[in-house]
Amino acid sequence: MGNELSPEQLNEIANEYGTPLYVYNADKIVTQYRRLTTAFQNDKVRFFYACKSLTNINILKVLKAEGCNVDCSSINEVKLALYAGFEPQNILYTSNGIAFAEIEEAQSLGVIINIDSLSNLKKFGEKFGSSYPVGVRLRPNIMAGGNLKISTGHDKSKFGIPVDQLEELVSVVKKNQIQITNLHIHTGSDIKDPEVFVKGIEVLFDIIPHFPHLKSIDLGGGFKVAYKEEDPFINVEELAEKVLHTFESNELTKDLQIWFEPGKFLVSESGYFITQVNVLKETSATTFAGVNSGFNHLIRPMFYDAYHRIQNLTNPDGTVKEYTITGNICETDTFAWSRPLPEVREGDLLVFYNAGAYGFEMSSNYNSRFKPAEVLVENGESRLIRKRDVFEDLLKNQVL
């Protein structure tokens, strides 16, 4: 897996900053980004970090320094990207079921825009005509991804304009003289088979001729990473080979740029979530190890049945036993059932691996509990990049 922070480092960081705590390794993020650029080695390919996976501006700055662009799912993500120093021409904003006013604001900021509904495309054309080139998000009717909740390209998905509405789409574009410069598709997350992306390109072959101003094809992201050591994951070198071959084999695409929107691939393995064991509870069915967190901090195991590797940082050589790891909120919040771990004692520190993507980003103050702090390790040095909540944060926007 490479670039991992050692248990000793994580222990030291937890002792310095307290728990629960998110820790990110900048070196791992850089390694992942360079894997992509090395695999493709083509100036026609652009990568946009899907920042919905982790929006801390310090993470955005790490990727900006590497030359990565940024992909945003809301106007506030766009503003965070601008705040982090990205130029508007390197920010991609893909709307999804939003009020037209948000698209107008994105236009005023000068960023690249993808529109995902005929309704908003009509409004855009009526107001801006050919004066502001845009992209459209299409729904290719392809089922892909590791979980239905994260599959976005199938025929029952809310995302994008269905490809079977192409005739109406072309009519709206012609009527308003809209310049469509990008065609966007995204089939889902946890995709391990490069052929899914090839299939997506092939779906576009019949669509490309309808848009004479086209400059790029956006294939989305969703690259699978390994959560268990034996998990399959996407081979980015094979992905590059197959995608570039498909593009170069067709005259329609040879002059177009290829865009990707990796999120989890870039930050997931960089992240660690450290908790402390509050209480052990022996029952006839299992031994519960209750930690000082819950799905208010890491919702993926409950939301997606996601697996996260867990390690006992403070007793790594203890006798292995089975534990059910649970949280401290008033809700069923099981992180792991019957997980073999070195003996867990009250006060031990447990670390959850692969916690960089959709961990802190999906956290909440449920049960009026504080959100955890975030720490970035860069060049071997750790620094705080988000303070832990305090009581005043719970009252911040309440009005008496």
BELKALIN-V374566 format. One record per residue. RES is the residue in three letters. OMEGA is omega as a letter, one per 30 degrees, with the letter a starting at -180 (none if undefined). D_LAST is the distance of its C-alpha to the last C-alpha in Angstrom with 2 decimals. Layout:
res->RES omega->OMEGA d_last->D_LAST
res->RES omega->OMEGA d_last->D_LAST
//
This chain:
res->MET omega->l d_last->51.02
res->GLY omega->l d_last->51.44
res->ASN omega->a d_last->49.03
res->GLU omega->l d_last->47.24
res->LEU omega->a d_last->45.58
res->SER omega->l d_last->47.45
res->PRO omega->l d_last->46.05
res->GLU omega->l d_last->46.74
res->GLN omega->a d_last->44.61
res->LEU omega->l d_last->41.73
res->ASN omega->a d_last->42.02
res->GLU omega->a d_last->41.89
res->ILE omega->l d_last->38.86
res->ALA omega->l d_last->36.96
res->ASN omega->a d_last->37.91
res->GLU omega->a d_last->36.73
res->TYR omega->a d_last->33.35
res->GLY omega->a d_last->32.47
res->THR omega->f d_last->31.78
res->PRO omega->a d_last->30.72
res->LEU omega->l d_last->31.85
res->TYR omega->l d_last->33.02
res->VAL omega->l d_last->36.17
res->TYR omega->a d_last->37.95
res->ASN omega->a d_last->41.53
res->ALA omega->a d_last->42.10
res->ASP omega->l d_last->45.86
res->LYS omega->l d_last->45.57
res->ILE omega->l d_last->43.58
res->VAL omega->l d_last->46.27
res->THR omega->a d_last->49.03
res->GLN omega->l d_last->47.68
res->TYR omega->a d_last->47.41
res->ARG omega->l d_last->50.91
res->ARG omega->a d_last->52.26
res->LEU omega->a d_last->51.30
res->THR omega->l d_last->52.71
res->THR omega->a d_last->55.86
res->ALA omega->a d_last->56.38
res->PHE omega->l d_last->56.20
res->GLN omega->a d_last->57.76
res->ASN omega->a d_last->57.64
res->ASP omega->l d_last->56.27
res->LYS omega->a d_last->55.48
res->VAL omega->l d_last->52.74
res->ARG omega->l d_last->49.13
res->PHE omega->l d_last->46.40
res->PHE omega->l d_last->42.71
res->TYR omega->l d_last->40.39
res->ALA omega->a d_last->38.03
res->CYS omega->l d_last->34.95
res->LYS omega->a d_last->32.76
res->SER omega->l d_last->34.40
res->LEU omega->a d_last->32.90
res->THR omega->a d_last->31.11
res->ASN omega->a d_last->30.73
res->ILE omega->l d_last->32.08
res->ASN omega->l d_last->34.52
res->ILE omega->l d_last->36.13
res->LEU omega->a d_last->36.34
res->LYS omega->l d_last->38.10
res->VAL omega->a d_last->40.59
res->LEU omega->l d_last->41.65
res->LYS omega->a d_last->41.72
res->ALA omega->l d_last->44.10
res->GLU omega->a d_last->46.37
res->GLY omega->l d_last->46.58
res->CYS omega->l d_last->44.54
res->ASN omega->a d_last->42.64
res->VAL omega->l d_last->39.24
res->ASP omega->a d_last->38.25
res->CYS omega->a d_last->34.71
res->SER omega->l d_last->33.07
res->SER omega->a d_last->30.07
res->ILE omega->l d_last->29.45
res->ASN omega->l d_last->27.13
res->GLU omega->l d_last->30.04
res->VAL omega->a d_last->32.21
res->LYS omega->l d_last->29.99
res->LEU omega->l d_last->30.02
res->ALA omega->l d_last->33.80
res->LEU omega->l d_last->34.16
res->TYR omega->l d_last->32.05
res->ALA omega->l d_last->34.41
res->GLY omega->l d_last->37.34
res->PHE omega->l d_last->38.81
res->GLU omega->a d_last->40.64
res->PRO omega->a d_last->39.69
res->GLN omega->l d_last->43.14
res->ASN omega->l d_last->42.50
res->ILE omega->l d_last->39.25
res->LEU omega->l d_last->39.60
res->TYR omega->l d_last->36.81
res->THR omega->a d_last->37.43
res->SER omega->l d_last->35.19
res->ASN omega->l d_last->34.53
res->GLY omega->a d_last->33.20
res->ILE omega->l d_last->30.91
res->ALA omega->a d_last->30.25
res->PHE omega->l d_last->33.05
res->ALA omega->l d_last->30.70
res->GLU omega->l d_last->30.35
res->ILE omega->l d_last->34.14
res->GLU omega->l d_last->34.33
res->GLU omega->l d_last->32.06
res->ALA omega->l d_last->34.29
res->GLN omega->a d_last->37.30
res->SER omega->l d_last->35.96
res->LEU omega->l d_last->35.63
res->GLY omega->a d_last->39.26
res->VAL omega->l d_last->39.03
res->ILE omega->a d_last->41.29
res->ILE omega->l d_last->39.97
res->ASN omega->l d_last->40.91
res->ILE omega->a d_last->40.08
res->ASP omega->l d_last->40.03
res->SER omega->l d_last->40.31
res->LEU omega->a d_last->42.79
res->SER omega->a d_last->40.06
res->ASN omega->l d_last->38.46
res->LEU omega->l d_last->41.94
res->LYS omega->a d_last->42.99
res->LYS omega->l d_last->40.03
res->PHE omega->a d_last->40.76
res->GLY omega->a d_last->44.43
res->GLU omega->a d_last->43.85
res->LYS omega->a d_last->41.73
res->PHE omega->l d_last->43.45
res->GLY omega->a d_last->46.87
res->SER omega->a d_last->48.99
res->SER omega->a d_last->47.17
res->TYR omega->a d_last->44.93
res->PRO omega->l d_last->46.58
res->VAL omega->l d_last->44.49
res->GLY omega->l d_last->45.02
res->VAL omega->l d_last->44.57
res->ARG omega->l d_last->43.55
res->LEU omega->l d_last->46.04
res->ARG omega->a d_last->45.93
res->PRO omega->a d_last->49.36
res->ASN omega->l d_last->49.39
res->ILE omega->l d_last->50.15
res->MET omega->l d_last->48.79
res->ALA omega->l d_last->48.06
res->GLY omega->a d_last->45.75
res->GLY omega->a d_last->45.28
res->ASN omega->a d_last->42.81
res->LEU omega->a d_last->42.18
res->LYS omega->a d_last->38.48
res->ILE omega->l d_last->39.58
res->SER omega->a d_last->42.53
res->THR omega->a d_last->41.74
res->GLY omega->a d_last->45.15
res->HIS omega->a d_last->46.37
res->ASP omega->l d_last->46.97
res->LYS omega->a d_last->43.82
res->SER omega->l d_last->41.45
res->LYS omega->a d_last->38.76
res->PHE omega->l d_last->39.64
res->GLY omega->l d_last->41.92
res->ILE omega->a d_last->44.38
res->PRO omega->a d_last->47.04
res->VAL omega->l d_last->50.45
res->ASP omega->l d_last->51.99
res->GLN omega->a d_last->50.16
res->LEU omega->a d_last->52.05
res->GLU omega->l d_last->53.95
res->GLU omega->l d_last->50.84
res->LEU omega->a d_last->49.31
res->VAL omega->l d_last->52.46
res->SER omega->l d_last->52.50
res->VAL omega->a d_last->48.99
res->VAL omega->a d_last->49.96
res->LYS omega->a d_last->53.22
res->LYS omega->a d_last->51.86
res->ASN omega->l d_last->49.27
res->GLN omega->l d_last->51.45
res->ILE omega->l d_last->48.77
res->GLN omega->l d_last->50.02
res->ILE omega->a d_last->49.22
res->THR omega->a d_last->49.80
res->ASN omega->l d_last->48.33
res->LEU omega->a d_last->48.59
res->HIS omega->l d_last->46.03
res->ILE omega->l d_last->46.27
res->HIS omega->a d_last->44.43
res->THR omega->l d_last->45.67
res->GLY omega->a d_last->43.36
res->SER omega->a d_last->42.76
res->ASP omega->l d_last->45.03
res->ILE omega->a d_last->48.16
res->LYS omega->a d_last->51.19
res->ASP omega->l d_last->53.98
res->PRO omega->a d_last->54.74
res->GLU omega->l d_last->56.48
res->VAL omega->l d_last->53.12
res->PHE omega->l d_last->52.70
res->VAL omega->l d_last->56.32
res->LYS omega->l d_last->55.85
res->GLY omega->l d_last->52.87
res->ILE omega->a d_last->55.08
res->GLU omega->l d_last->57.81
res->VAL omega->a d_last->55.48
res->LEU omega->a d_last->54.86
res->PHE omega->a d_last->58.58
res->ASP omega->a d_last->58.90
res->ILE omega->a d_last->55.75
res->ILE omega->a d_last->56.34
res->PRO omega->a d_last->59.15
res->HIS omega->a d_last->56.81
res->PHE omega->a d_last->54.82
res->PRO omega->a d_last->57.17
res->HIS omega->a d_last->54.57
res->LEU omega->l d_last->53.53
res->LYS omega->a d_last->53.17
res->SER omega->l d_last->51.49
res->ILE omega->a d_last->50.93
res->ASP omega->a d_last->47.70
res->LEU omega->l d_last->48.29
res->GLY omega->a d_last->44.77
res->GLY omega->l d_last->44.38
res->GLY omega->a d_last->43.95
res->PHE omega->a d_last->46.61
res->LYS omega->l d_last->46.92
res->VAL omega->a d_last->46.54
res->ALA omega->l d_last->47.85
res->TYR omega->l d_last->45.51
res->LYS omega->a d_last->48.50
res->GLU omega->a d_last->51.62
res->GLU omega->a d_last->53.70
res->ASP omega->l d_last->51.29
res->PRO omega->l d_last->52.76
res->PHE omega->a d_last->51.15
res->ILE omega->l d_last->51.93
res->ASN omega->a d_last->54.89
res->VAL omega->l d_last->53.81
res->GLU omega->l d_last->57.40
res->GLU omega->l d_last->58.58
res->LEU omega->a d_last->55.67
res->ALA omega->a d_last->56.70
res->GLU omega->a d_last->60.33
res->LYS omega->a d_last->59.77
res->VAL omega->a d_last->57.26
res->LEU omega->l d_last->59.37
res->HIS omega->a d_last->62.51
res->THR omega->l d_last->61.04
res->PHE omega->a d_last->59.87
res->GLU omega->a d_last->63.19
res->SER omega->a d_last->65.26
res->ASN omega->a d_last->64.06
res->GLU omega->a d_last->64.75
res->LEU omega->a d_last->61.54
res->THR omega->a d_last->59.33
res->LYS omega->a d_last->61.46
res->ASP omega->a d_last->59.88
res->LEU omega->l d_last->56.25
res->GLN omega->l d_last->53.71
res->ILE omega->l d_last->52.25
res->TRP omega->l d_last->48.53
res->PHE omega->a d_last->46.78
res->GLU omega->l d_last->43.12
res->PRO omega->l d_last->43.16
res->GLY omega->l d_last->39.89
res->LYS omega->a d_last->40.35
res->PHE omega->a d_last->43.93
res->LEU omega->a d_last->42.84
res->VAL omega->a d_last->40.02
res->SER omega->a d_last->40.22
res->GLU omega->l d_last->42.96
res->SER omega->a d_last->41.48
res->GLY omega->l d_last->38.52
res->TYR omega->l d_last->38.25
res->PHE omega->a d_last->35.45
res->ILE omega->l d_last->35.91
res->THR omega->l d_last->34.55
res->GLN omega->a d_last->35.48
res->VAL omega->l d_last->36.81
res->ASN omega->a d_last->34.75
res->VAL omega->l d_last->37.02
res->LEU omega->a d_last->40.31
res->LYS omega->l d_last->40.81
res->GLU omega->l d_last->44.39
res->THR omega->l d_last->45.05
res->SER omega->a d_last->48.23
res->ALA omega->a d_last->47.13
res->THR omega->l d_last->45.72
res->THR omega->l d_last->44.26
res->PHE omega->l d_last->40.55
res->ALA omega->a d_last->39.29
res->GLY omega->a d_last->35.50
res->VAL omega->a d_last->33.96
res->ASN omega->l d_last->30.66
res->SER omega->l d_last->29.49
res->GLY omega->a d_last->29.40
res->PHE omega->l d_last->29.29
res->ASN omega->l d_last->25.79
res->HIS omega->a d_last->27.87
res->LEU omega->a d_last->31.19
res->ILE omega->a d_last->31.18
res->ARG omega->l d_last->34.69
res->PRO omega->l d_last->36.65
res->MET omega->a d_last->34.62
res->PHE omega->a d_last->34.15
res->TYR omega->a d_last->37.67
res->ASP omega->a d_last->39.64
res->ALA omega->l d_last->40.07
res->TYR omega->l d_last->42.24
res->HIS omega->l d_last->41.40
res->ARG omega->a d_last->44.04
res->ILE omega->l d_last->42.88
res->GLN omega->l d_last->44.58
res->ASN omega->a d_last->44.43
res->LEU omega->a d_last->44.17
res->THR omega->l d_last->44.86
res->ASN omega->a d_last->47.67
res->PRO omega->a d_last->49.38
res->ASP omega->a d_last->52.79
res->GLY omega->l d_last->51.84
res->THR omega->a d_last->53.62
res->VAL omega->l d_last->52.25
res->LYS omega->l d_last->50.54
res->GLU omega->a d_last->48.33
res->TYR omega->l d_last->44.59
res->THR omega->a d_last->41.77
res->ILE omega->a d_last->38.85
res->THR omega->a d_last->35.46
res->GLY omega->a d_last->31.82
res->ASN omega->l d_last->29.22
res->ILE omega->a d_last->26.61
res->CYS omega->a d_last->26.50
res->GLU omega->l d_last->28.64
res->THR omega->a d_last->32.26
res->ASP omega->a d_last->32.36
res->THR omega->l d_last->36.00
res->PHE omega->a d_last->37.04
res->ALA omega->l d_last->40.75
res->TRP omega->l d_last->43.06
res->SER omega->a d_last->46.16
res->ARG omega->l d_last->46.12
res->PRO omega->a d_last->49.04
res->LEU omega->l d_last->47.82
res->PRO omega->a d_last->49.36
res->GLU omega->a d_last->48.42
res->VAL omega->l d_last->44.68
res->ARG omega->l d_last->43.58
res->GLU omega->a d_last->40.23
res->GLY omega->l d_last->38.96
res->ASP omega->l d_last->40.90
res->LEU omega->l d_last->39.48
res->LEU omega->l d_last->39.79
res->VAL omega->l d_last->39.71
res->PHE omega->a d_last->39.20
res->TYR omega->l d_last->41.36
res->ASN omega->a d_last->40.95
res->ALA omega->a d_last->37.19
res->GLY omega->a d_last->36.80
res->ALA omega->l d_last->36.12
res->TYR omega->l d_last->33.15
res->GLY omega->l d_last->32.06
res->PHE omega->a d_last->29.15
res->GLU omega->a d_last->28.79
res->MET omega->a d_last->27.88
res->SER omega->a d_last->25.74
res->SER omega->l d_last->22.21
res->ASN omega->l d_last->19.57
res->TYR omega->a d_last->20.61
res->ASN omega->a d_last->20.15
res->SER omega->l d_last->17.54
res->ARG omega->a d_last->20.66
res->PHE omega->l d_last->21.14
res->LYS omega->a d_last->23.19
res->PRO omega->l d_last->26.52
res->ALA omega->l d_last->28.04
res->GLU omega->a d_last->30.79
res->VAL omega->l d_last->34.09
res->LEU omega->l d_last->36.92
res->VAL omega->a d_last->40.53
res->GLU omega->a d_last->42.67
res->ASN omega->l d_last->46.25
res->GLY omega->a d_last->45.93
res->GLU omega->l d_last->42.99
res->SER omega->l d_last->39.47
res->ARG omega->a d_last->36.32
res->LEU omega->l d_last->32.60
res->ILE omega->l d_last->31.27
res->ARG omega->l d_last->27.72
res->LYS omega->l d_last->25.84
res->ARG omega->l d_last->24.69
res->ASP omega->l d_last->20.96
res->VAL omega->a d_last->19.31
res->PHE omega->a d_last->16.25
res->GLU omega->l d_last->14.17
res->ASP omega->l d_last->15.19
res->LEU omega->a d_last->13.45
res->LEU omega->a d_last->9.99
res->LYS omega->a d_last->11.27
res->ASN omega->l d_last->9.93
res->GLN omega->a d_last->6.72
res->VAL omega->l d_last->3.81
res->LEU omega->none d_last->0.00
//
